[in-house]
C-alpha cells in the first residue's frame, strides 16, 4: 500500500450524540415526516459547516430524526430549500453532483468496513461499502447494495420549477439490519445501550436560473462550477467526510434506556491513538520512515495515555491501555484500530 499523509482535522474532539429510540409501530414511507410515527423521535442539532466554527453557519436549515426496531434503522431528514432540483435518475450515479443528502455508518467504530448512502430529491440513491477510508487505500465497493432498502421523498413545492413556491424537501429511509449487520460487531444488529458511529452530510451547490431552469453557477476565473457547500450533523474540522473517528455517536435505546449519553473514557483513549496515527503517517510522507522513539512521537504536549510503538520499514503499531487498564487498544499504519 502506498501511504499518503493524513491531514489532521482542525477541531477539538467533541462528536455529537443522539439517543435513538424504538419505533412504536411500522413505517409507511411517503417522505412526509409530520405523522405519528416520528412524534417520539427528537431532532438532531441543526447541521453546521463541515469545518465547524471555522466557517459560516449554513444558510439553509437541515436536521434529522432517527428510530429503530428489530428490522430497520429509520432516518428522516428535513432540508429547507427554495430551489428544489435534481437531475440524476440512475441508481449508483454520483449523487453529490446534485444537491443531496448523505448517511455514513460505521457500526464497530474501527474506521474500516463502513457504509455510505446518498440520495437526491428525485429519490435516486447511491449506496456503497468502504473497505477503508480513501486516505488508507480504500477501495469503495460500488456494487454493494442495501438489499431491502426503502426510501421516499416529499417535495414541499415543486421539483425543477424555479417559479414554484418552494419551501423544503423531506425524506424517509429504512435500512434493514439484515444488510447493515455485515460490518457490525458479531455480525448482528445493535442491542439497547450500544452505539454506532454515524454522520450525515448535505451537499449544496450554488445555482442560478436560466431559461426557466436551474443550473450550477460557474466561477468566471475557472469556467467550472463553484465548489459545493458541505453541511453536516457532527462537524469534521476538514472538508472530508471519510474520517469516521469524528462521526457522531448514535445510542440505541430500548425500554430500559439509556436516556442520556456520556462519552466513554475509552473513546478518549482511541482518539489519542488516532492523533499519533496522524503524526506517524505525516512523518512518513515527509521522511519515508516511521518514528520509532515514543518520546519523539509524543512531543511535549500532555497525554492521558502511556503508549508504546513498534515499527518496521513499512508499518507501525501503537498500543495503549484501556481506561480501566484491563485491555489494550492498537492502531496500525492503515488506520485500523481494535481492542485486544
MOPE-V683048 format. One record per residue. N is the residue number from 0. RES is the residue in three letters. PSI is psi in whole degrees, 0 to 359 (999 if undefined). OMEGA is omega in whole degrees, 0 to 359 (none if undefined). BURIAL is I if it has 16 or more other C-alpha atoms within 10 Angstrom, else O. Layout:
n:N res:RES psi:PSI omega:OMEGA burial:BURIAL
n:N res:RES psi:PSI omega:OMEGA burial:BURIAL
This chain:
n:0 res:UNK psi:133 omega:174 burial:O
n:1 res:UNK psi:123 omega:186 burial:O
n:2 res:UNK psi:118 omega:176 burial:I
n:3 res:UNK psi:172 omega:167 burial:I
n:4 res:UNK psi:163 omega:180 burial:I
n:5 res:UNK psi:99 omega:180 burial:I
n:6 res:UNK psi:133 omega:182 burial:O
n:7 res:UNK psi:129 omega:180 burial:O
n:8 res:UNK psi:140 omega:180 burial:I
n:9 res:UNK psi:73 omega:183 burial:O
n:10 res:UNK psi:146 omega:172 burial:O
n:11 res:UNK psi:152 omega:182 burial:O
n:12 res:UNK psi:100 omega:180 burial:I
n:13 res:UNK psi:62 omega:181 burial:O
n:14 res:UNK psi:150 omega:176 burial:I
n:15 res:UNK psi:164 omega:173 burial:I
n:16 res:UNK psi:161 omega:184 burial:I
n:17 res:UNK psi:132 omega:175 burial:I
n:18 res:UNK psi:112 omega:184 burial:I
n:19 res:UNK psi:112 omega:185 burial:I
n:20 res:UNK psi:164 omega:178 burial:I
n:21 res:UNK psi:139 omega:176 burial:I
n:22 res:UNK psi:146 omega:183 burial:I
n:23 res:UNK psi:352 omega:180 burial:O
n:24 res:UNK psi:184 omega:181 burial:O
n:25 res:UNK psi:156 omega:179 burial:O
n:26 res:UNK psi:127 omega:169 burial:I
n:27 res:UNK psi:106 omega:187 burial:O
n:28 res:UNK psi:126 omega:171 burial:I
n:29 res:UNK psi:6 omega:180 burial:O
n:30 res:UNK psi:346 omega:179 burial:I
n:31 res:UNK psi:140 omega:181 burial:I
n:32 res:UNK psi:9 omega:176 burial:I
n:33 res:UNK psi:59 omega:183 burial:O
n:34 res:UNK psi:164 omega:188 burial:O
n:35 res:UNK psi:327 omega:183 burial:O
n:36 res:UNK psi:322 omega:187 burial:O
n:37 res:UNK psi:1 omega:187 burial:I
n:38 res:UNK psi:326 omega:183 burial:O
n:39 res:UNK psi:359 omega:180 burial:O
n:40 res:UNK psi:127 omega:177 burial:I
n:41 res:UNK psi:161 omega:175 burial:O
n:42 res:UNK psi:148 omega:166 burial:O
n:43 res:UNK psi:170 omega:166 burial:I
n:44 res:UNK psi:153 omega:174 burial:I
n:45 res:UNK psi:146 omega:179 burial:I
n:46 res:UNK psi:152 omega:176 burial:I
n:47 res:UNK psi:175 omega:176 burial:I
n:48 res:UNK psi:149 omega:182 burial:I
n:49 res:UNK psi:331 omega:179 burial:I
n:50 res:UNK psi:359 omega:178 burial:I
n:51 res:UNK psi:218 omega:186 burial:I
n:52 res:UNK psi:349 omega:179 burial:O
n:53 res:UNK psi:345 omega:183 burial:O
n:54 res:UNK psi:159 omega:178 burial:O
n:55 res:UNK psi:155 omega:176 burial:O
n:56 res:UNK psi:149 omega:178 burial:O
n:57 res:UNK psi:148 omega:180 burial:I
n:58 res:UNK psi:348 omega:181 burial:O
n:59 res:UNK psi:137 omega:186 burial:O
n:60 res:UNK psi:140 omega:173 burial:O
n:61 res:UNK psi:137 omega:177 burial:I
n:62 res:UNK psi:164 omega:190 burial:I
n:63 res:UNK psi:152 omega:167 burial:I
n:64 res:UNK psi:152 omega:177 burial:I
n:65 res:UNK psi:147 omega:172 burial:I
n:66 res:UNK psi:169 omega:176 burial:I
n:67 res:UNK psi:158 omega:170 burial:I
n:68 res:UNK psi:196 omega:185 burial:I
n:69 res:UNK psi:344 omega:184 burial:O
n:70 res:UNK psi:327 omega:191 burial:O
n:71 res:UNK psi:155 omega:165 burial:I
n:72 res:UNK psi:118 omega:187 burial:I
n:73 res:UNK psi:142 omega:177 burial:I
n:74 res:UNK psi:142 omega:170 burial:I
n:75 res:UNK psi:140 omega:180 burial:I
n:76 res:UNK psi:144 omega:176 burial:I
n:77 res:UNK psi:122 omega:181 burial:I
n:78 res:UNK psi:104 omega:177 burial:I
n:79 res:UNK psi:135 omega:189 burial:I
n:80 res:UNK psi:127 omega:175 burial:I
n:81 res:UNK psi:356 omega:176 burial:I
n:82 res:UNK psi:91 omega:185 burial:I
n:83 res:UNK psi:111 omega:183 burial:I
n:84 res:UNK psi:157 omega:175 burial:I
n:85 res:UNK psi:153 omega:182 burial:I
n:86 res:UNK psi:334 omega:190 burial:O
n:87 res:UNK psi:130 omega:184 burial:I
n:88 res:UNK psi:352 omega:184 burial:O
n:89 res:UNK psi:128 omega:180 burial:O
n:90 res:UNK psi:142 omega:180 burial:O
n:91 res:UNK psi:17 omega:165 burial:I
n:92 res:UNK psi:165 omega:176 burial:I
n:93 res:UNK psi:88 omega:193 burial:O
n:94 res:UNK psi:332 omega:182 burial:I
n:95 res:UNK psi:359 omega:168 burial:I
n:96 res:UNK psi:342 omega:166 burial:O
n:97 res:UNK psi:168 omega:162 burial:I
n:98 res:UNK psi:138 omega:184 burial:I
n:99 res:UNK psi:175 omega:173 burial:I
n:100 res:UNK psi:138 omega:187 burial:I
n:101 res:UNK psi:145 omega:177 burial:I
n:102 res:UNK psi:134 omega:177 burial:I
n:103 res:UNK psi:132 omega:185 burial:I
n:104 res:UNK psi:122 omega:172 burial:I
n:105 res:UNK psi:99 omega:188 burial:I
n:106 res:UNK psi:319 omega:186 burial:I
n:107 res:UNK psi:0 omega:173 burial:I
n:108 res:UNK psi:20 omega:180 burial:I
n:109 res:UNK psi:1 omega:181 burial:I
n:110 res:UNK psi:1 omega:175 burial:I
n:111 res:UNK psi:160 omega:177 burial:I
n:112 res:UNK psi:72 omega:180 burial:I
n:113 res:UNK psi:171 omega:188 burial:I
n:114 res:UNK psi:146 omega:172 burial:I
n:115 res:UNK psi:138 omega:182 burial:I
n:116 res:UNK psi:134 omega:179 burial:I
n:117 res:UNK psi:148 omega:174 burial:I
n:118 res:UNK psi:153 omega:179 burial:I
n:119 res:UNK psi:185 omega:183 burial:I
n:120 res:UNK psi:351 omega:172 burial:I
n:121 res:UNK psi:3 omega:183 burial:I
n:122 res:UNK psi:30 omega:172 burial:I
n:123 res:UNK psi:135 omega:187 burial:I
n:124 res:UNK psi:156 omega:173 burial:I
n:125 res:UNK psi:117 omega:178 burial:I
n:126 res:UNK psi:136 omega:182 burial:I
n:127 res:UNK psi:160 omega:179 burial:I
n:128 res:UNK psi:133 omega:176 burial:I
n:129 res:UNK psi:118 omega:176 burial:I
n:130 res:UNK psi:318 omega:175 burial:I
n:131 res:UNK psi:160 omega:171 burial:I
n:132 res:UNK psi:156 omega:181 burial:I
n:133 res:UNK psi:326 omega:180 burial:O
n:134 res:UNK psi:336 omega:183 burial:I
n:135 res:UNK psi:12 omega:175 burial:I
n:136 res:UNK psi:358 omega:179 burial:O
n:137 res:UNK psi:215 omega:357 burial:O
n:138 res:UNK psi:165 omega:170 burial:O
n:139 res:UNK psi:142 omega:177 burial:I
n:140 res:UNK psi:93 omega:186 burial:O
n:141 res:UNK psi:334 omega:182 burial:O
n:142 res:UNK psi:354 omega:179 burial:O
n:143 res:UNK psi:133 omega:179 burial:O
n:144 res:UNK psi:149 omega:174 burial:I
n:145 res:UNK psi:95 omega:181 burial:I
n:146 res:UNK psi:130 omega:181 burial:O
n:147 res:UNK psi:8 omega:179 burial:O
n:148 res:UNK psi:140 omega:174 burial:O
n:149 res:UNK psi:133 omega:179 burial:O
n:150 res:UNK psi:155 omega:176 burial:I
n:151 res:UNK psi:151 omega:179 burial:I
n:152 res:UNK psi:141 omega:172 burial:I
n:153 res:UNK psi:130 omega:181 burial:I
n:154 res:UNK psi:118 omega:174 burial:I
n:155 res:UNK psi:81 omega:188 burial:I
n:156 res:UNK psi:226 omega:180 burial:I
n:157 res:UNK psi:130 omega:183 burial:I
n:158 res:UNK psi:135 omega:174 burial:I
n:159 res:UNK psi:32 omega:177 burial:I
n:160 res:UNK psi:98 omega:182 burial:I
n:161 res:UNK psi:340 omega:181 burial:I
n:162 res:UNK psi:356 omega:184 burial:O
n:163 res:UNK psi:162 omega:175 burial:O
n:164 res:UNK psi:84 omega:186 burial:O
n:165 res:UNK psi:134 omega:182 burial:I
n:166 res:UNK psi:316 omega:182 burial:O
n:167 res:UNK psi:166 omega:165 burial:I
n:168 res:UNK psi:144 omega:180 burial:I
n:169 res:UNK psi:158 omega:184 burial:I
n:170 res:UNK psi:157 omega:174 burial:I
n:171 res:UNK psi:142 omega:179 burial:I
n:172 res:UNK psi:134 omega:173 burial:I
n:173 res:UNK psi:113 omega:179 burial:I
n:174 res:UNK psi:122 omega:182 burial:I
n:175 res:UNK psi:141 omega:176 burial:I
n:176 res:UNK psi:334 omega:180 burial:I
n:177 res:UNK psi:334 omega:175 burial:O
n:178 res:UNK psi:317 omega:185 burial:I
n:179 res:UNK psi:339 omega:182 burial:I
n:180 res:UNK psi:345 omega:183 burial:O
n:181 res:UNK psi:319 omega:182 burial:O
n:182 res:UNK psi:12 omega:185 burial:I
n:183 res:UNK psi:157 omega:175 burial:I
n:184 res:UNK psi:132 omega:181 burial:O
n:185 res:UNK psi:17 omega:179 burial:O
n:186 res:UNK psi:46 omega:181 burial:O
n:187 res:UNK psi:161 omega:173 burial:O
n:188 res:UNK psi:165 omega:178 burial:I
n:189 res:UNK psi:157 omega:172 burial:I
n:190 res:UNK psi:162 omega:179 burial:O
n:191 res:UNK psi:134 omega:181 burial:I
n:192 res:UNK psi:344 omega:178 burial:I
n:193 res:UNK psi:161 omega:177 burial:O
n:194 res:UNK psi:152 omega:170 burial:I
n:195 res:UNK psi:157 omega:176 burial:I
n:196 res:UNK psi:127 omega:187 burial:I
n:197 res:UNK psi:146 omega:169 burial:I
n:198 res:UNK psi:166 omega:181 burial:I
n:199 res:UNK psi:148 omega:179 burial:I
n:200 res:UNK psi:145 omega:172 burial:I
n:201 res:UNK psi:119 omega:176 burial:I
n:202 res:UNK psi:128 omega:186 burial:I
n:203 res:UNK psi:119 omega:180 burial:I
n:204 res:UNK psi:149 omega:172 burial:I
n:205 res:UNK psi:130 omega:181 burial:O
n:206 res:UNK psi:162 omega:174 burial:I
n:207 res:UNK psi:168 omega:180 burial:O
n:208 res:UNK psi:127 omega:178 burial:O
n:209 res:UNK psi:128 omega:180 burial:O
n:210 res:UNK psi:38 omega:175 burial:O
n:211 res:UNK psi:10 omega:179 burial:O
n:212 res:UNK psi:162 omega:175 burial:O
n:213 res:UNK psi:145 omega:170 burial:I
n:214 res:UNK psi:152 omega:179 burial:O
n:215 res:UNK psi:139 omega:177 burial:I
n:216 res:UNK psi:136 omega:181 burial:I
n:217 res:UNK psi:140 omega:174 burial:O
n:218 res:UNK psi:118 omega:182 burial:O
n:219 res:UNK psi:331 omega:182 burial:O
n:220 res:UNK psi:327 omega:184 burial:O
n:221 res:UNK psi:340 omega:186 burial:O
n:222 res:UNK psi:8 omega:180 burial:O
n:223 res:UNK psi:162 omega:177 burial:O
n:224 res:UNK psi:146 omega:173 burial:O
n:225 res:UNK psi:150 omega:177 burial:I
n:226 res:UNK psi:146 omega:180 burial:O
n:227 res:UNK psi:156 omega:168 burial:I
n:228 res:UNK psi:148 omega:177 burial:I
n:229 res:UNK psi:111 omega:181 burial:I
n:230 res:UNK psi:135 omega:190 burial:I
n:231 res:UNK psi:163 omega:175 burial:I
n:232 res:UNK psi:301 omega:181 burial:I
n:233 res:UNK psi:114 omega:188 burial:I
n:234 res:UNK psi:151 omega:188 burial:I
n:235 res:UNK psi:337 omega:183 burial:I
n:236 res:UNK psi:11 omega:181 burial:I
n:237 res:UNK psi:148 omega:181 burial:I
n:238 res:UNK psi:74 omega:182 burial:I
n:239 res:UNK psi:114 omega:179 burial:O
n:240 res:UNK psi:345 omega:189 burial:I
n:241 res:UNK psi:50 omega:168 burial:I
n:242 res:UNK psi:75 omega:188 burial:I
n:243 res:UNK psi:338 omega:180 burial:I
n:244 res:UNK psi:346 omega:180 burial:I
n:245 res:UNK psi:0 omega:179 burial:I
n:246 res:UNK psi:166 omega:182 burial:I
n:247 res:UNK psi:172 omega:177 burial:I
n:248 res:UNK psi:116 omega:174 burial:I
n:249 res:UNK psi:115 omega:184 burial:I
n:250 res:UNK psi:125 omega:183 burial:I
n:251 res:UNK psi:112 omega:182 burial:I
n:252 res:UNK psi:143 omega:173 burial:I
n:253 res:UNK psi:202 omega:183 burial:I
n:254 res:UNK psi:336 omega:180 burial:O
n:255 res:UNK psi:2 omega:181 burial:O
n:256 res:UNK psi:198 omega:9 burial:O
n:257 res:UNK psi:164 omega:178 burial:I
n:258 res:UNK psi:349 omega:181 burial:O
n:259 res:UNK psi:174 omega:182 burial:O
n:260 res:UNK psi:131 omega:171 burial:O
n:261 res:UNK psi:131 omega:182 burial:O
n:262 res:UNK psi:122 omega:179 burial:O
n:263 res:UNK psi:145 omega:180 burial:O
n:264 res:UNK psi:327 omega:180 burial:O
n:265 res:UNK psi:335 omega:177 burial:O
n:266 res:UNK psi:328 omega:174 burial:O
n:267 res:UNK psi:320 omega:177 burial:I
n:268 res:UNK psi:313 omega:181 burial:I
n:269 res:UNK psi:324 omega:179 burial:I
n:270 res:UNK psi:320 omega:179 burial:O
n:271 res:UNK psi:323 omega:173 burial:I
n:272 res:UNK psi:321 omega:179 burial:I
n:273 res:UNK psi:321 omega:179 burial:I
n:274 res:UNK psi:324 omega:177 burial:O
n:275 res:UNK psi:326 omega:173 burial:I
n:276 res:UNK psi:315 omega:177 burial:I
n:277 res:UNK psi:314 omega:184 burial:I
n:278 res:UNK psi:317 omega:180 burial:I
n:279 res:UNK psi:313 omega:183 burial:I
n:280 res:UNK psi:319 omega:181 burial:I
n:281 res:UNK psi:325 omega:175 burial:I
n:282 res:UNK psi:320 omega:180 burial:I
n:283 res:UNK psi:320 omega:179 burial:I
n:284 res:UNK psi:323 omega:183 burial:I
n:285 res:UNK psi:318 omega:190 burial:O
n:286 res:UNK psi:340 omega:183 burial:O
n:287 res:UNK psi:6 omega:178 burial:O
n:288 res:UNK psi:157 omega:174 burial:I
n:289 res:UNK psi:153 omega:179 burial:I
n:290 res:UNK psi:127 omega:181 burial:I
n:291 res:UNK psi:348 omega:179 burial:O
n:292 res:UNK psi:113 omega:185 burial:O
n:293 res:UNK psi:329 omega:179 burial:O
n:294 res:UNK psi:321 omega:177 burial:O
n:295 res:UNK psi:323 omega:181 burial:O
n:296 res:UNK psi:322 omega:182 burial:I
n:297 res:UNK psi:326 omega:183 burial:O
n:298 res:UNK psi:206 omega:186 burial:O
n:299 res:UNK psi:355 omega:183 burial:O
n:300 res:UNK psi:158 omega:180 burial:O
n:301 res:UNK psi:145 omega:177 burial:O
n:302 res:UNK psi:148 omega:176 burial:O
n:303 res:UNK psi:348 omega:179 burial:O
n:304 res:UNK psi:159 omega:175 burial:I
n:305 res:UNK psi:85 omega:188 burial:O
n:306 res:UNK psi:165 omega:170 burial:I
n:307 res:UNK psi:153 omega:181 burial:O
n:308 res:UNK psi:141 omega:172 burial:I
n:309 res:UNK psi:136 omega:182 burial:O
n:310 res:UNK psi:153 omega:165 burial:I
n:311 res:UNK psi:187 omega:181 burial:O
n:312 res:UNK psi:331 omega:185 burial:O
n:313 res:UNK psi:10 omega:184 burial:O
n:314 res:UNK psi:165 omega:171 burial:I
n:315 res:UNK psi:158 omega:168 burial:I
n:316 res:UNK psi:134 omega:177 burial:I
n:317 res:UNK psi:133 omega:185 burial:I
n:318 res:UNK psi:147 omega:172 burial:I
n:319 res:UNK psi:146 omega:181 burial:I
n:320 res:UNK psi:149 omega:172 burial:I
n:321 res:UNK psi:169 omega:185 burial:I
n:322 res:UNK psi:326 omega:180 burial:I
n:323 res:UNK psi:359 omega:177 burial:O
n:324 res:UNK psi:5 omega:185 burial:O
n:325 res:UNK psi:352 omega:181 burial:O
n:326 res:UNK psi:177 omega:181 burial:O
n:327 res:UNK psi:137 omega:172 burial:I
n:328 res:UNK psi:145 omega:183 burial:I
n:329 res:UNK psi:138 omega:171 burial:I
n:330 res:UNK psi:144 omega:181 burial:I
n:331 res:UNK psi:183 omega:191 burial:I
n:332 res:UNK psi:335 omega:179 burial:I
n:333 res:UNK psi:15 omega:175 burial:I
n:334 res:UNK psi:353 omega:178 burial:I
n:335 res:UNK psi:131 omega:181 burial:I
n:336 res:UNK psi:132 omega:183 burial:I
n:337 res:UNK psi:170 omega:182 burial:I
n:338 res:UNK psi:133 omega:178 burial:O
n:339 res:UNK psi:999 omega:none burial:O
